[in-house]
């Protein structure tokens, strides 16, 4: 057996699964974590994860955000050198693409069956106490369970033209026509977007308290740089609150709104597509 460990390839013999997050935003890392953890559970092998701290995710560490799950070997400060029998994943595969790449020609496990393993990973995602306290506080104060979630991704998001502001306006107006008392919870990464929608729908729209980055060029819009405009703590709070809304109207090609809807088992609405109960 070769003693060379290759990234993003299936080893000759599988004895552990290692996910090393690199240069990705919060939701993409979460999706890859859940997917690779599900695969390790199915294979009944140890699961190892390293969460690289970089500007793509606000320079925060995994344990700054989440409790360490008991099904994970967490690599923090030490350098981890995987064995040749380790499946070393650095690409943020969503579950369907992971299934296509690594499962379908090796195992008699369908995408639907793998989805059950993926769904089982929800129990391992637990924010640290200080963040969970804020989630609980906002959930009650904003009556989140009686709102419709909106995720409007902007800032450095290059695909934002797929779901322009006018598309969200039309969906908001449609919901108002159906229910004059409807309320919305807005999660956005962009100060200008939040201000715009609050000015138009402030009497029926709620947000968490959020400080946006106002340093030089910190609000380049659209398609700016990788400097995050709000903290990763706020991003996680928004994400968990989205999961508690009635349904999520989200930005196409963004994994963030999809993850929130999946985590809460809620309908996910984007142009020409509805949520298919997968991550």
C-alpha positions in Angstrom: 0.0 0.0 0.0 1.3 3.5 -0.9 2.5 5.6 2.0 1.6 8.8 0.2 -1.4 10.6 1.6 -3.4 12.3 -1.2 -6.0 15.0 -0.5 -9.5 14.6 -1.7 -9.0 11.0 -2.8 -10.3 7.7 -1.5 -7.5 5.7 0.2 -6.7 2.1 -0.7 -7.9 1.2 2.8 -10.2 3.4 4.9 -9.6 3.6 8.6 -10.4 7.3 9.4 -11.9 10.4 7.8 -10.2 13.8 8.2 -11.8 17.1 7.2 -9.4 20.1 7.0 -11.4 23.3 6.4 -9.4 25.8 4.4 -10.3 29.3 3.3 -14.1 29.0 3.3 -17.0 30.8 4.9 -19.1 29.6 7.8 -21.9 27.7 6.0 -19.6 25.9 3.5 -17.5 24.7 6.4 -20.5 23.5 8.3 -21.9 21.7 5.3 -18.6 19.9 4.7 -18.2 19.1 8.4 -21.7 17.5 8.6 -21.2 15.6 5.3 -17.8 14.1 6.2 -18.9 13.4 9.7 -21.9 11.5 8.3 -19.6 9.4 6.1 -17.4 8.5 9.0 -20.4 7.5 11.0 -21.6 5.3 8.2 -18.2 3.7 7.8 -17.8 3.4 11.6 -14.3 4.9 11.6 -12.9 7.8 13.7 -13.7 11.3 12.5 -11.0 14.0 12.7 -11.4 17.7 11.9 -9.1 20.7 11.7 -10.7 24.2 11.3 -8.2 26.6 9.8 -8.5 30.1 11.2 -8.5 32.7 8.3 -10.3 35.8 7.1 -12.8 33.8 5.1 -14.5 32.8 8.4 -13.6 35.9 10.5 -10.4 34.4 11.9 -12.2 32.4 14.5 -11.6 28.9 15.6 -14.1 26.1 15.7 -14.1 26.0 19.5 -14.8 29.7 19.6 -18.2 28.9 18.0 -19.1 25.3 18.9 -18.9 22.8 21.6 -16.5 20.0 20.6 -18.7 17.0 19.6 -18.0 13.6 21.3 -17.8 11.9 17.9 -14.9 14.1 16.7 -11.1 14.1 17.2 -10.5 17.9 17.1 -7.2 19.1 15.8 -6.5 22.6 17.0 -3.0 24.0 17.5 -1.0 20.9 16.7 -0.1 19.9 13.2 -1.9 16.7 12.2 -0.3 14.3 9.7 -2.9 11.8 8.5 -2.0 8.2 7.9 -2.2 6.6 4.4 -5.4 4.9 5.5 -7.0 8.3 6.2 -9.5 9.9 3.8 -8.2 13.5 3.8 -10.9 16.0 2.6 -10.2 19.7 2.0 -12.9 20.4 -0.5 -16.3 21.6 0.8 -18.4 18.9 -0.8 -22.2 19.2 -0.2 -23.7 15.8 0.6 -24.9 15.0 -2.9 -21.6 15.8 -4.6 -19.8 13.9 -1.9 -22.0 10.9 -2.6 -21.3 11.1 -6.3 -17.6 11.4 -5.8 -16.9 8.8 -3.1 -19.9 6.7 -2.3 -22.0 5.6 -5.3 -19.5 3.3 -6.9 -18.1 1.9 -3.7 -21.1 1.4 -1.4 -24.7 0.2 -1.7 -25.8 3.4 0.0 -28.2 5.6 -1.9 -28.3 9.4 -1.7 -31.6 9.1 0.2 -30.0 6.7 2.7 -26.9 8.9 3.1 -29.2 11.8 3.7 -30.4 10.1 6.9 -26.8 9.9 8.2 -26.4 13.6 7.3 -29.6 14.5 9.1 -28.4 12.6 12.2 -25.4 15.0 12.5 -27.6 17.8 13.6 -27.4 16.7 17.2 -23.6 17.4 17.1 -24.0 21.1 16.2 -24.2 23.0 19.5 -23.0 26.6 19.8 -21.0 27.5 22.8 -23.0 28.8 25.8 -22.5 32.5 25.2 -23.7 32.3 21.6 -26.5 29.9 22.5 -27.7 32.4 25.1 -27.9 35.1 22.4 -29.8 32.8 20.1 -32.3 32.0 22.8 -32.7 35.6 23.8 -33.3 36.8 20.2 -35.6 33.8 19.5 -37.9 35.0 22.3 -37.5 38.8 21.9 -38.1 38.8 18.2 -40.7 36.0 18.2 -38.7 34.2 15.5 -41.0 31.2 15.2 -43.7 33.4 13.9 -41.5 35.1 11.2 -40.5 34.2 7.7 -36.7 34.1 7.2 -34.9 36.1 4.6 -31.3 35.5 3.8 -30.0 38.2 1.4 -26.3 37.5 0.6 -24.3 40.4 -0.8 -20.9 41.9 -0.1 -18.3 39.6 -1.9 -21.0 37.3 -3.3 -20.4 37.1 -7.0 -23.7 35.3 -7.8 -25.9 37.9 -6.2 -27.5 38.9 -9.5 -29.3 35.5 -9.5 -31.5 36.8 -6.6 -31.6 40.6 -6.9 -33.3 42.8 -4.4 -36.4 43.1 -6.6 -36.9 39.3 -6.4 -36.9 39.5 -2.6 -39.3 42.5 -2.8 -41.7 40.4 -4.9 -41.6 37.5 -2.4 -42.1 39.9 0.5 -45.1 41.6 -1.2 -46.6 38.2 -2.1 -46.4 37.1 1.6 -48.0 40.4 2.7 -50.9 39.9 0.2 -51.5 36.4 1.7 -51.2 37.6 5.3 -51.5 41.3 6.3 -49.9 40.4 9.7 -46.9 38.6 8.3 -43.5 39.4 9.8 -40.0 38.7 8.5 -36.6 38.0 10.1 -33.7 39.4 7.9 -30.2 37.9 7.9 -27.8 39.8 5.7 -24.0 40.3 5.6 -24.3 43.8 4.2 -25.1 47.1 6.0 -26.6 48.9 3.0 -28.9 46.0 2.3 -30.1 45.8 5.8 -30.8 49.6 5.9 -32.6 49.5 2.6 -35.0 46.7 3.6 -35.6 48.1 7.1 -36.6 51.4 5.5 -39.1 49.7 3.3 -40.5 47.1 5.7 -39.4 48.1 9.1 -42.8 47.8 10.6 -42.9 44.1 9.9 -39.2 43.1 9.8 -36.8 42.3 12.6 -33.0 41.9 12.8 -30.4 41.2 15.5 -28.2 43.9 16.9 -25.2 43.9 14.5 -22.1 46.1 14.1 -21.0 46.3 10.5 -17.4 46.8 9.6 -16.9 50.5 8.6 -13.2 50.5 7.9 -11.8 51.8 4.7 -13.4 49.8 1.8 -15.2 47.6 4.4 -18.5 48.2 2.5 -17.4 47.5 -1.1 -20.6 46.5 -2.8 -21.2 44.4 -4.8 -18.6 41.7 -5.0 -16.1 43.2 -2.6 -13.1 41.6 -0.9 -13.0 38.9 1.8 -13.1 41.2 4.8 -16.2 40.2 6.7 -18.6 43.0 7.4 -20.0 41.6 10.6 -18.7 39.1 13.2 -18.8 35.4 12.7 -20.7 35.2 16.0 -23.4 37.3 14.4 -23.4 35.1 11.4 -23.9 32.0 13.5 -26.7 33.6 15.5 -28.4 34.7 12.3 -28.0 31.2 10.8 -29.5 29.4 13.9 -32.4 31.9 14.0 -33.1 31.3 10.3 -33.6 27.7 11.2 -36.3 28.6 13.6 -38.4 30.7 11.2 -41.5 29.3 9.3 -39.6 29.0 6.1 -36.5 30.6 4.5 -36.5 32.8 1.3 -32.8 32.8 0.3 -30.1 33.8 -2.1 -29.5 31.3 -4.9 -26.0 29.7 -5.0 -25.4 30.5 -1.3 -25.1 27.6 1.1 -25.9 29.8 4.1 -29.7 30.0 3.7 -29.9 26.4 2.5 -28.0 25.2 5.6 -30.3 27.2 7.9 -33.4 25.8 6.3 -32.0 22.2 6.4 -31.0 22.5 10.0 -34.6 23.6 11.0 -36.2 21.2 8.5 -37.9 24.2 6.9 -38.8 24.9 3.3 -36.1 26.7 1.3 -37.2 29.1 -1.5 -34.9 30.3 -4.2 -35.7 31.2 -7.9 -37.1 28.2 -9.8 -36.3 25.8 -7.1 -37.7 24.6 -3.7 -35.9 22.9 -1.0 -35.5 19.1 -1.6 -34.9 18.1 2.0 -31.1 17.8 1.5 -28.1 19.7 2.6 
